[in-house]
Every structure is written in structure tokens, then in C-alpha cells.
Amino acid sequence: MRFSLFAHMERTDNSVSHPELYAHFLELCEMADRGGLDAIWVGEHHGMDFTIAPNPFSQLCDLANRTSRVRLGTSTVVAPFWHPVKLVGEASMVDIITSGRLDICLSRGAYEFEYERLSPGLDAWVAGEKLREMVPALQAMWAGDYAHEGKHWQFPATTSIPKPVQRPHPPLWIAARDPNTHDFAVKHGCNLQVTPLWQGDEEVANLMARFEAAVSDNPDLPRPEIMVLRHTFVGADEGEVLRAAEDLSDWYCTFGSWFKNDLPVTNGSMPPLTAGERAAIDMFSPDNMRKNHIVGTPDQVIERIRSYEAMGYDEFSIWLDNGMNHHKKRKTLRLFIDEVLPEFS
């Protein structure tokens, strides 16, 4: 099993400036590179002072000059916010800048808040259509001249300029939850990234079952790889673990507000929920966060990840955006590198 770091610039209040956040982000990524993780994944979000990542490619270019061995991935490029010709060229240029270390994970996006601003009228169904139209267009342009007449894009014969270092192209990943997306990814030679979000290991098993069903339904095609993305915290003792569960509870309550898009946004921020409002959201309670996420002492974390390895996951990605301060994030990543990673070497 490989291990990777999934990270944004993130804040739940404005006490830390954006330049400070970026310095913190870089420090964590450099730790991951030196510490033996296999990849770093950076996402795409817009207009939100909660997860700050307006263009993953710009951050990956900077990381290319600050790291030496990790692969550098987009997790994710939001397909409906890009034109295929623009995306294929920009991704190829970044593959050159990173000396062939680029992975590209695409998704349909998740936040209605972003749909309203970047593509008014877009909904999840149409976003999914755009994702499925995008992937074969990219692959065709990497192969040579290709003219596209689709539902959402039309353009005359075009090829990728420049050409990527990796041939035929950088590895493609699809963020998937429903069975149809699993089947689409397998049919188009894409790896899969899955996340159970706030749900427990039963959902991790369900996601693997959907993947295995898609592989079985396409017996003549190669088995792609599958990565699971999970909020992860390694604590030195039970007290640290319980406090981390409380932090994750607060983070998910904030995430839920953004996902529902039901609160006013001023200068990129939503008003914080009261303690009573957070306590009323049982599915995000500290007890559920402790049970469902990979939150524990080193031995407990190792045991949970071993169960994922036994299910057949090829990569485990540490989701380190969690509402905690930088000191806590740095400490838990250090414990993961020192205490957990060696057990899987």
C-alpha cells in the first residue's frame, strides 16, 4: 500500500493570514516528501475562505521545486470549470515542470456555492455529464489531433501542446462514489479515488465493493488502482485523540454548512455555528468522529489501515484539513511518518 498527503490551505477563522497558511501548507508538504510518503494531492476550490485552492496546478509547480521524490496530484480538478483544450495543455505543461511527476484526478465538483459562481445553472447531474465528456476528449488530444462534437463542448481538430513527459499521458484518476462512475472509470482506464467522508468503515467496504463489481463487469480491461481518502489523526495518547475528535466534529459541522449552502457568505466566510447548533448534529458528534475516522494512537491507526490494505486498497491518503492549528497538524503528520509508516514499509 502506498501513502499520500491530501492538503489545502484551510482555515475556519481569519486569525491566520493567507501567506501564513501557505507557509504552513509548504512545511507539511516538505515533511511528506522527506518522510517517505509517495504523493501529495492538492484540490480546487473557489471563493471559499474555508478550503483555499483556486488552482492546484500553480501550487504543484511550486511544490515541484521544493520536493524531490513525491508524485504531485490534483485532487481534484473540477471538470465542469475547465475547457478540455485549456486543461490538456495546462496539465501537460505542469507534467514538464514536475519532470513527469504529475497525476490528474478529476471530479464533477461538490459545492453548489461554486456551481452558482463559476457556471450558473449547473447541477450535479450536468456536472457529471461534463466530467464523462471531458475524459475521452483529453485522452484523444494527448494521442494526436482530435475534433470534438459533444453536448457541452465543440471544437475543431486540436492536439495537446505541449506534449507531456509521461506517455501516453499523466495517470488519470476519477473521484467516484456511485456505481456508474466506478464503471466509467474502469472502462476509460482511469484510477479511482474514493472517500466515505464522515461515514465509517462500512462505507469504505461498500466503495470497494462497487469498484470490484466494476472490475468484474469489465473482465477484458486492466484493473485500475483505487485510493481511499480519509481524515486521519495520530495522537500520542487518548487525551489527544479525544480532543482531535472534537476538532473534527467542529470541522464537519462547518463543512456541512458549506455543502448545504444555506447560510449567508460574507467576504468568503459563513457565520460560525453556535455550540448548541453543532451539538444538535449527531452524525458529526465527537463520538462518531472518533469511531468513523482514522483517529487514534499509533497502534490503533495501524490496525485500521491494515484493514483497508486487506480490502485491496492500493493507496491510503491522509486528509489533513481538519480545523486544527498548524502545530497539531505538524505533530500528527510527524507521528504518522515516524510510528505508522514504518509498519507498512
Secondary structure, DSSP 8 states (H G I E B T S, - for coil): -EEEEE--EE-SSTTS-HHHHHHHHHHHHHHHHHHT-SEEEE----S-SSEE-S-HHHHHHHHHHH-SS-EEEEEEEEGGGS-HHHHHHHHHHHHHHTTS-EEEEEE----HHHHHHHSTT--HHHHHHHHHHHHHHHHHHHHS-EEEE-SS-EEEEE--SS--SSSS-S-EEEE--SHHHHHHHHHTT-EEEE--TT--HHHHHHHHHHHHHHHHH-TTS----EEEEEEEEE-SSHHHHHHHHHHHHHHHHHHHHHHHT-S--BTTB-----HHHHHT-GGG-HHHHHHHSEEE-HHHHHHHHHHHHHHT-SEEEEE--SS--HHHHHHHHHHIIIIIGGGG-
